Amino acid sequence: MSNQKQAIILLGPPGSGKGTQGTLLGERLNLYLFETSKILEDYFKTAQEGDFMEVDGQKYFAQDEIKLRAEGKLCSPPFVTQLVKKKMIELANDGHSIVTSGSPRTLYEGEALIPLLKELYGSENVKVIVIKTTVEDSIFRNSHRKICELMRHSILYSEEFEKLNYCPIDGSKLIKREGVGDDPETIKTRFEEYQQRTLPLVEFFKSQGLLVKEIDGKVSPADVFDQILKALE
């Protein structure tokens, strides 16, 4: 693996294990886990009634974005992109390599963020991993998923973790995610959003000359991780 700074993009539908794989890659390859969902959560936690972000003369109100997210829909791309670009520049300036979980999510974001990532890390050091799963997998995994209170680690459901109450990574209490609908209908909406708005990014990435590898996400997290490491060699 190259010692140069790099940016790895993890793409996949909800419940495909992007957060889990991002955590594993971060620990193995010394990458900063860049989770768009966490950036949004942090922003929404402190947002007050009437708060908005203005992008290109358009106002994006926090409460409207919170509602979109709760319905399983993607937040407005200009709003997300503004938050993400600021954090990416900050991390690159601090010397961090990154692995992204959930960014970019739309062509709008891709067209804005890929040139930035190329500038910050170099084209040869921006790589894309697409984790493939079915809508059935997505519904089951999301409806059973928990996160930890402290570091927001995502714990995918498995028989051995079924009765787990505390995070095996940091020891904090495991809880259900708030503000993101994990009921079957909302998950279906999120999966459809991924299919219609995120998957077109794959062809865009290829057109930009980026390395794009597809991974079978239906196997165990350990097997998915092994596939990713081989794809990055």
C-alpha positions as semicolon CSV with decimal commas, in nm:
position;residue;x (nm);y (nm);z (nm)
1;M;0,000;0,000;0,000
2;S;0,129;0,348;-0,086
3;N;0,257;0,571;0,194
4;Q;0,116;0,874;0,012
5;K;-0,190;1,049;0,141
6;Q;-0,503;0,896;-0,007
7;A;-0,881;0,925;-0,019
8;I;-1,090;0,607;-0,036
9;I;-1,459;0,645;-0,120
10;L;-1,694;0,374;0,010
11;L;-2,018;0,357;-0,184
12;G;-2,310;0,128;-0,104
13;P;-2,680;0,123;-0,012
14;P;-2,798;0,173;0,347
15;G;-2,696;-0,122;0,561
16;S;-2,418;-0,235;0,329
17;G;-2,161;-0,188;0,604
18;K;-1,989;0,132;0,489
19;G;-1,945;0,252;0,846
20;T;-1,809;-0,082;0,965
21;Q;-1,568;-0,113;0,674
22;G;-1,466;0,250;0,707
23;T;-1,378;0,190;1,073
24;L;-1,176;-0,122;0,987
25;L;-0,992;0,054;0,702
26;G;-0,925;0,354;0,921
27;E;-0,760;0,138;1,185
28;R;-0,565;-0,078;0,938
29;L;-0,445;0,197;0,703
30;N;-0,437;0,494;0,943
31;L;-0,720;0,680;0,767
32;Y;-0,960;0,935;0,912
33;L;-1,314;0,795;0,894
34;F;-1,510;1,066;0,716
35;E;-1,880;0,999;0,786
36;T;-2,119;1,241;0,619
37;S;-2,399;1,119;0,846
38;K;-2,200;1,221;1,153
39;I;-2,123;1,564;1,005
40;L;-2,496;1,612;0,947
41;E;-2,586;1,483;1,294
42;D;-2,340;1,723;1,457
43;Y;-2,483;2,015;1,260
44;F;-2,844;1,923;1,336
45;K;-2,776;1,877;1,709
46;T;-2,700;2,245;1,753
47;A;-2,940;2,382;1,488
48;Q;-3,204;2,621;1,615
49;E;-3,547;2,697;1,470
50;G;-3,495;2,924;1,169
51;D;-3,127;2,837;1,120
52;F;-3,022;2,807;0,756
53;M;-2,718;2,778;0,532
54;E;-2,700;2,995;0,222
55;V;-2,537;2,846;-0,089
56;D;-2,528;3,036;-0,419
57;G;-2,808;3,264;-0,300
58;Q;-3,036;2,975;-0,195
59;K;-3,129;2,925;0,171
60;Y;-3,136;2,571;0,308
61;F;-3,319;2,560;0,641
62;A;-3,196;2,310;0,899
63;Q;-3,547;2,195;0,993
64;D;-3,627;2,116;0,628
65;E;-3,309;1,910;0,598
66;I;-3,385;1,726;0,923
67;K;-3,730;1,637;0,786
68;L;-3,584;1,504;0,459
69;R;-3,343;1,283;0,649
70;A;-3,613;1,145;0,879
71;E;-3,818;1,049;0,571
72;G;-3,527;0,849;0,429
73;K;-3,454;1,106;0,158
74;L;-3,117;1,263;0,086
75;C;-3,051;1,609;0,223
76;S;-3,016;1,889;-0,034
77;P;-2,688;1,836;-0,224
78;P;-2,567;2,200;-0,207
79;F;-2,625;2,202;0,170
80;V;-2,437;1,873;0,219
81;T;-2,157;1,971;-0,017
82;Q;-2,091;2,295;0,170
83;L;-2,044;2,108;0,498
84;V;-1,837;1,830;0,342
85;K;-1,597;2,051;0,145
86;K;-1,508;2,252;0,452
87;K;-1,424;1,938;0,652
88;M;-1,228;1,774;0,367
89;I;-1,006;2,078;0,323
90;E;-0,948;2,098;0,697
91;L;-0,844;1,731;0,719
92;A;-0,616;1,743;0,414
93;N;-0,444;2,055;0,547
94;D;-0,383;1,867;0,872
95;G;-0,216;1,584;0,677
96;H;-0,491;1,322;0,708
97;S;-0,572;1,049;0,458
98;I;-0,944;0,975;0,461
99;V;-1,197;0,701;0,396
100;T;-1,545;0,838;0,324
101;S;-1,866;0,667;0,430
102;G;-2,162;0,831;0,257
103;S;-1,997;1,101;0,051
104;P;-2,048;1,193;-0,225
105;R;-2,411;1,077;-0,252
106;T;-2,531;1,256;-0,566
107;L;-2,389;1,365;-0,902
108;Y;-2,404;1,724;-0,781
109;E;-2,181;1,637;-0,486
110;G;-1,953;1,421;-0,700
111;E;-1,899;1,695;-0,954
112;A;-1,812;1,935;-0,673
113;L;-1,604;1,703;-0,454
114;I;-1,401;1,486;-0,694
115;P;-1,203;1,780;-0,840
116;L;-1,135;1,889;-0,482
117;L;-1,018;1,542;-0,377
118;K;-0,796;1,518;-0,686
119;E;-0,642;1,853;-0,597
120;L;-0,591;1,756;-0,232
121;Y;-0,468;1,396;-0,282
122;G;-0,385;1,344;-0,651
123;S;-0,598;1,146;-0,899
124;E;-0,400;0,824;-0,853
125;N;-0,468;0,835;-0,478
126;V;-0,848;0,869;-0,498
127;K;-1,004;0,520;-0,509
128;V;-1,365;0,398;-0,505
129;I;-1,507;0,080;-0,349
130;V;-1,871;-0,009;-0,431
131;I;-2,029;-0,251;-0,181
132;K;-2,321;-0,436;-0,343
133;T;-2,621;-0,567;-0,144
134;T;-2,995;-0,620;-0,204
135;V;-3,293;-0,425;-0,074
136;E;-3,381;-0,725;0,147
137;D;-3,034;-0,710;0,305
138;S;-3,072;-0,337;0,352
139;I;-3,408;-0,366;0,531
140;F;-3,293;-0,645;0,762
141;R;-2,961;-0,489;0,854
142;N;-3,093;-0,138;0,911
143;S;-3,390;-0,250;1,119
144;H;-3,155;-0,446;1,348
145;R;-2,863;-0,201;1,352
146;K;-2,739;-0,017;1,659
147;I;-2,471;0,245;1,720
148;C;-2,267;0,321;2,029
149;E;-2,327;0,635;2,234
150;L;-1,965;0,746;2,254
151;M;-1,804;0,721;1,910
152;R;-2,113;0,636;1,700
153;H;-1,965;0,306;1,580
154;S;-2,223;0,121;1,371
155;I;-2,278;-0,239;1,482
156;L;-2,434;-0,458;1,213
157;Y;-2,667;-0,735;1,325
158;S;-2,536;-1,090;1,356
159;E;-2,630;-1,383;1,575
160;E;-2,327;-1,336;1,797
161;F;-2,406;-0,965;1,843
162;E;-2,784;-1,009;1,881
163;K;-2,785;-0,967;2,262
164;L;-2,489;-0,730;2,277
165;N;-2,565;-0,419;2,485
166;Y;-2,226;-0,247;2,481
167;C;-1,995;-0,150;2,195
168;P;-1,711;-0,403;2,154
169;I;-1,482;-0,122;2,034
170;D;-1,517;0,149;2,302
171;G;-1,745;-0,009;2,566
172;S;-2,022;0,251;2,553
173;K;-2,394;0,165;2,549
174;L;-2,546;0,050;2,220
175;I;-2,853;0,247;2,110
176;K;-3,081;0,282;1,806
177;R;-2,995;0,573;1,576
178;E;-3,214;0,879;1,617
179;G;-3,341;1,103;1,337
180;V;-3,300;0,836;1,069
181;G;-3,600;0,612;1,003
182;D;-3,501;0,247;1,023
183;D;-3,850;0,109;0,969
184;P;-3,895;-0,104;0,652
185;E;-4,082;0,158;0,447
186;T;-3,828;0,432;0,519
187;I;-3,543;0,194;0,444
188;K;-3,703;0,113;0,108
189;T;-3,714;0,486;0,036
190;R;-3,348;0,520;0,129
191;F;-3,257;0,224;-0,092
192;E;-3,448;0,377;-0,385
193;E;-3,272;0,709;-0,325
194;Y;-2,941;0,525;-0,344
195;Q;-3,036;0,345;-0,666
196;Q;-3,165;0,657;-0,840
197;R;-2,934;0,928;-0,709
198;T;-2,612;0,768;-0,585
199;L;-2,542;0,474;-0,820
200;P;-2,505;0,705;-1,126
201;L;-2,186;0,824;-0,956
202;V;-2,013;0,499;-1,052
203;E;-2,001;0,593;-1,422
204;F;-1,899;0,946;-1,328
205;F;-1,609;0,816;-1,120
206;K;-1,494;0,600;-1,409
207;S;-1,517;0,896;-1,647
208;Q;-1,287;1,084;-1,410
209;G;-1,025;0,809;-1,440
210;L;-1,065;0,687;-1,082
211;L;-1,004;0,326;-0,976
212;V;-1,349;0,170;-0,912
213;K;-1,387;-0,180;-0,765
214;E;-1,712;-0,363;-0,687
215;I;-1,735;-0,582;-0,374
216;D;-1,988;-0,848;-0,268
217;G;-2,145;-0,704;0,048
218;K;-2,370;-1,001;0,126
219;V;-2,090;-1,199;0,294
220;S;-1,956;-1,149;0,648
221;P;-1,792;-0,814;0,741
222;A;-1,456;-0,994;0,769
223;D;-1,486;-1,131;0,415
224;V;-1,595;-0,791;0,281
225;F;-1,290;-0,635;0,447
226;D;-1,058;-0,891;0,286
227;Q;-1,210;-0,816;-0,055
228;I;-1,158;-0,443;-0,007
229;L;-0,794;-0,481;0,096
230;K;-0,726;-0,694;-0,214
231;A;-0,906;-0,441;-0,437
232;L;-0,685;-0,162;-0,300
233;E;-0,356;-0,345;-0,363
